[in-house]
Amino acid sequence: MRQSQLFTKTRKEIPSEETAKNAQLLLRAGFIHKEIAGVYGFLPLGLKVLNNIVQVIREEMNAIDGQEISMTALQDKAVWDKTDRWDDKNVDIWFKTKLKNDSALGLSFTHEEPITNMMTQFVRSYRDLPKFVYQFQTKFRNETRAKSGIMRTREFLMKDLYSFCHTQKEQDIYYDRVKNSYIKIFRRLGLGEKTYVTFASGGTFSKYSHEFQTVCEAGEDEIYVHDEKNIAINKEVMNPEVLKDLGIDEKDLHMEKASEVGNIFSLGTRFSDAMGLSYTDEFGEKKPVWMGSYGIGPARVMGVLAETLSDDRGMIWPHEIAPFALHLVSLGKEGSDAHKKAEEIYEELRKHKVDILFDDREVGAGEKFADSDLIGIPMRAVVSEKSLLAGGVEIKERKSDKDEIIPIEQLIKMYTNCCDDCNH
Amino acid sequence: MRQSQLFTKTRKEIPSEETAKNAQLLLRAGFIHKEIAGVYGFLPLGLKVLNNIVQVIREEMNAIDGQEISMTALQDKAVWDKTDRWDDKNVDIWFKTKLKNDSALGLSFTHEEPITNMMTQFVRSYRDLPKFVYQFQTKFRNETRAKSGIMRTREFLMKDLYSFCHTQKEQDIYYDRVKNSYIKIFRRLGLGEKTYVTFASGGTFSKYSHEFQTVCEAGEDEIYVHDEKNIAINKEVMNPEVLKDLGIDEKDLHMEKASEVGNIFSLGTRFSDAMGLSYTDEFGEKKPVWMGSYGIGPARVMGVLAETLSDDRGMIWPHEIAPFALHLVSLGKEGSDAHKKAEEIYEELRKHKVDILFDDREVGAGEKFADSDLIGIPMRAVVSEKSLLAGGVEIKERKSDKDEIIPIEQLIKMYTNCCDDCNH
């Protein structure tokens, strides 16, 4: 799109009330809007990044047989009474509201209860299992403090996947599939190298759960990383027994601050027992359903990316989730050869459906470069009288300091390597 | 996808508490899930339809220069106090909640206030206008009654577009662009013939607003339709003055029940005045911003489609928003020639990324046909020993009673008319 049309603008000043680097950067770059403390909206550039993160997760959820649904935020007290998680004494992050007839409603902070309750309508026999159901849905959590930018908010999109299996063994196998899927997801999201499968506290049905922790100064957790094994242990469960279970020597660990970008959890039969979710097996016997739940917060991922993949000048988005594939910058005044060439390149790439941001604004080169670095599109192509004289456009990767002149045709080819006869 | 894997099932019994036809049909077909009265979730088939509706609207919003964002549900009292719309005496559909420090929060029922407030950060000069911003976002409305299925709910997705213009004239021109865009949208959504641009009450800044009303027995509105002019008048504003304004003779009108699927509204400077949204013109003079707001409820559209494009046997989805392009039904037992052929067709079409539902279940033909009619995919292709003997597959449009045998190659070609060398 044309940057002159974009309604957001970059800002020079850092909002004083924001102490988190991710919020500072993303507000300055015009990616997010702060509605209330801990409550952020997403502006065009930010929404594109968020949707790209969502799409990566969706593809990987579908690849492990997930079926996508969308549940509701408004929740019925009766459903949550069954697990005793309605009472504010047991869950202290509810937002509650009520109908006109004074019936109490809650705003979902998670969905184990309603989805287990719903599945009782669809699961009868062993033929109906296993099933894997996920959603991208807005959760509400009444956090006391809100100081981490979009890494911990009171209203946020969450991907939550739930598994429904015949047996503990089947559940364990699916749990491992999700673990591998998450490793792939965080790699695709550009966080692979900094993200560790981290042992954390389990529950009645399994000794450990696994968190996906990304090493990050702004993180709220502390983890002990084992470089060679490429795993970590959450400080909360760090003790001699865990070290023994994992065959790890304490001296091989180093402590890091980290942010939990995902988690996977075996629920056993806790929720299916409470909600009456069971099935009849091949021999006519009634059996409980084994469950797991698996979360990723796309907006938190975006916050962690802003914390870890950025420099003094701004964001450095990974290719797959960048708001645009290319930042085309014209330094020519309107009517000049350089500007005309830039317009031609823009139209040619648009024809090929390449998603580019075209800085066609009438502002100085310095402002254009500063904005380009702040917004952080992986590749920048500058068209100026100088670049044309030198033989084309000046391209530069955001993560590198090296620029290079390439012919215009080569730039077009870089982004349109489809067959020539094809309309795509 | 394989129907044997789909976690939802069709139901024969009509849920007794549901009086609305759309909810009965969509619950029976497994498209939606009722969480609370007036609060519905979307299951895999229903979410696909909803997303298809959203995508049609998104494409048309982008075509009229809309920029997509996503605002928050949680709302700050202070912002709404400025227009006096916080008080329950003035707006009686708020859901209210509060932070732990007892600060009051509301759940957005619309977004004029917060978006106008936000735009004060981005609009300074005449160069910053006009701008058009939209979102698909969940609204909450504390409705007293909930009897219309998904046509009127307490939590629902809404597309809301807001325009920000220099002058009333510029605003009027954009208003007409949106009107034409909406006409195109409802045509694409399969509601074109039954949907009328309907004159409704305006406000301080314009005599009329326009509703898009779809003729529908279950609708809550009454409109007077003028067939020849292809417009309608909402009963609420029907009087001699309106007839005179529109040059219409009362005898040419007939009354119909209808459901409001969209509306467009000139807001004038009501919200910009209250929020202090202004710009400096070419001569350094401060001017108010002229606004409009434009809504479509994708889930209500889905409900109206279920009410109007259905028969005794089930849904009849229009092509562009159907959950799948083709319902492939195998009548062969596992291992039979018919089943093997059906599997081959499924894999071939999948390879070409055709989105099909494949009924590979081990159930009787009667159940398969009944489910296929209920789910309502526009085209069905049956593979059986009989069809193979007759020369291929039996295809039948959902909306027609005529079936026909065509060679398998022809079916494949119908859904894959891409160039042979292309990988798409």
Interface residues (C-beta under 8 A of the other chain):
Chain A: Q5 L6 F7 T8 K9 H33 E35 I36 V39 Y40 G41 F42 L43 P44 L47 L50 D65 Q67 E68 I69 S70 M71 T72 A73 L74 Q75 D76 F95 K96 T97 K98 L99 K100 L105 L107 P114 M118 M119 Q121 F122 D128 K131 V133 T138 F140 N142 T144 R154 E155 C419 D421 C422 H424
Chain B: Q5 L6 F7 T8 K9 H33 E35 I36 V39 Y40 G41 F42 L43 P44 L47 L50 D65 Q67 E68 I69 S70 M71 T72 A73 L74 Q75 D76 F95 K96 T97 K98 L99 K100 L105 L107 P114 M118 M119 Q121 F122 D128 K131 V133 T138 F140 N142 T144 R154 E155 C419 D421 C422 H424
